[in-house]
Amino acid sequence: MKRPAGTLREGYTTGSAVSAAAVAAFRQCADPVELLLPGNKKLVIPVKSQSGSCAVVVKDGGDDPDVTTGMDLIVEVTPFDGPAESADYEESEGDLTLVIRGGEGIGKVTRPGLAVPVGKYAVNPMPRKMLLQNLLAAGCRGRYLVKITAPEGEQRAQETLNPTLGIVGGISILGNSGIVHPYSNAAYAATIALQLRGLAAEGVKRAAVTTGSRSETAVKRDFPDLAENAVIRIGDFIHHSLTSAAKNGMAEIIVGCMPGKLFKYACGEQNTHAHQSKLTPARLREFGIELSGVDLEKIDTMGELAANLSPEVYQTVLEKLYPIAKKQLQDWAGKCAVTLVLYDDAGNKLIG
């Protein structure tokens, strides 16, 4: 089916790409793979090639300017009775155990605060779960080694935040929904305004904007009275979204976010994309937040900051940032009342 003019093409994550390659490698078949995604969704992904226990899938980020688009991701799936190495992951469900290992071009984590521990390959939890579920669905049973390589990974990782985050040697295998939504394209901002305008035309006065799939799920859970189409993923376009809500006469806008976005909101960043605004914890001092014994100049993420603080102190930092961020959002939203809700990576409500 032809896409309507002006719409953006979605792609699939590195996590989806390696899962499809793993299924093709196990089946020893280069046919397209119907992949099981989180939320019981499905996606058909083409396979570039398959030979023996290996298969190759080309990463496709759609219309998102993703530096990993066009890369070959190679997965080898072989029966395995040896021990896992310290950097591996061992994932089990039912009669299947996977030892997931990174090869050439897959980064390793060297600093705390990310979704995976220090010393492990940069393969996030959801892609590991997708590998397990899709290989199970393909009939894989027993103990298998799943080795992921990306020949261009180390080179392309230099264009990502991985070096800053302390991920060395290559790219990360990411994705919580399995699908890449083209947030980082200016055209996406126009679709946000269009959605808000459409809601206003229907007489809707209360909507929510979220930064991604996890905050979207959490907001829908916590605000069940909102219509399905009244919860809008905005990615990094917070200022554009709030001014559009005000322009279209919304009475209330709920903003669901996580700590990194909260901090950027407090700093007044109108576009929170990493290429537009670098998260700089040293700016906490601008808000009168002093953290004894913590070298803020050597920290690059809120997750890493949390790893250097007790849970109580980290919560206090968030509670100090929250009213500053809320005031900034309210200034942008004008007469449209802002309700700000802060969640952690697991979707638990922290403040709001």
PyMOL commands that set and color helices and strands:
alter all, ss='L'
color gray80, all
select helices_A, chain A and resi 14-27+38-40+125-137+153-157+162-165+186-201+213-222+228-230+238-247+259-266+281-287+296-298+302-307+311-333
alter helices_A, ss='H'
color red, helices_A
select strands_A, chain A and resi 11-12+33-37+41-45+49-51+54-58+72-79+89-93+96-102+108-109+142-149+167-168+179-180+206-210+231-233+252-257+337-343+349-351
alter strands_A, ss='S'
color yellow, strands_A
deselect
rebuild
show_as cartoon
